[in-house]
């Protein structure tokens, strides 16, 4: 039986074990998935090399630090500068960014046509980088919104970066929240106010807890087409399994099974 893990620090709340167990139950994969929580990445790597783990996901705070341990990094992960999926082959680590792939799948679910469209991304961290790469590869026009535009200009090549004050005067096709603002337990917060949200046709919030953030609730008030981060979360997990096991999995089938589990009896995913 294969073994897979999620590595990170202070991540025992993660929904990933439930997600991957559901994938195993829906496919022919015979495997287990568990959490490896440690505040020292060198210790984590030693543990993995001394075990029979076939692959692992990477989350906070190791998506960038893991790169120095890799024998291979995929082109999209290299450009993004972060890895969240690693396949272990003969003791060597091969890194990928399935967050990027999950965002592309989410764009498809939302029936978006991004070519030559302005897409504004709130935030400049790892999630924002994955969004930026996804938009570029869909021939869209990504615009980064940051509290400190000058400090992050080197992170996004050939990309316009504006402040939140500048955003007040902008309109666009899609607005993405790639910040943690609005996530549980701070559910009454939104990264931007109604005046900005109403200037966009589509809204994507990468947060999945709560199911409807204040950002999404405002969007629905103005009858915008909205999506939270659960499909992206599930898609990136499915893509990891496809990389690890060399097979194809129907993301929509997994999503339809997991959405009820995720928000069962109004209990939010954590």
BELRASUL-V139466 format. One line per field, one symbol per residue. phi: phi as a letter, one per 20 degrees, with the letter a starting at -180 (. if undefined). psi: psi as a letter, one per 40 degrees, with the letter a starting at -180 (. if undefined). burial: # if it has 16 or more other ideal C-beta (glycine too) atoms within 10 Angstrom, else .. A space follows every 10 residues. Layout:
# BELRASUL-V139466
phi=???
psi=???
burial=???
This chain:
# BELRASUL-V139466
phi=.fccbddrcl cffgeggfgf fffgfecefd acccdddbec fffffffffe cdfeabeccg ddfeffgfee ebcfgfffff nbccbcddcl nddddbdegg fffgffgfge ledegmdfcd deobegffff fgfffgfeme dfcedbfcgf fdgfecflcf cceffffged caecddedde foffeefedc fbegfegfec ecccdffccf fcffgfffgf gemeecbeef ffgfffffff ffffdlbdcf ffffffeeff ffdflmeffc
psi=hihiihiahf feeieddddd dddddeaehh iihihghieh ddddddddde afheiiihah fedddddeei dihidddddd fihehhhhhf eihhiigedd ddddddddde figeheihhh hhieaddddd ddddddeefi ghhhhiegdd eededgifhh hiidddddei iadhhhhfie heihegeeii diaddddeei dihhhehehi dhiddddddd defihihaed dddddddddd ddddefihhh dddddddddd ddfhfehii.
burial=..######.. #..####.## .###..#.#. #.#.##.#.. #..##..#.. ..#######. .##..##.## ..##.##.## ########.. ..######## #######..# .#.#..#### ####.##### ######.#.# ######..#. .#..##..#. #.....#... .########. ###...#..# ##...##.## .######### ######.##. ...#.##### ########## #####...#. #..##..#.. .##....##.
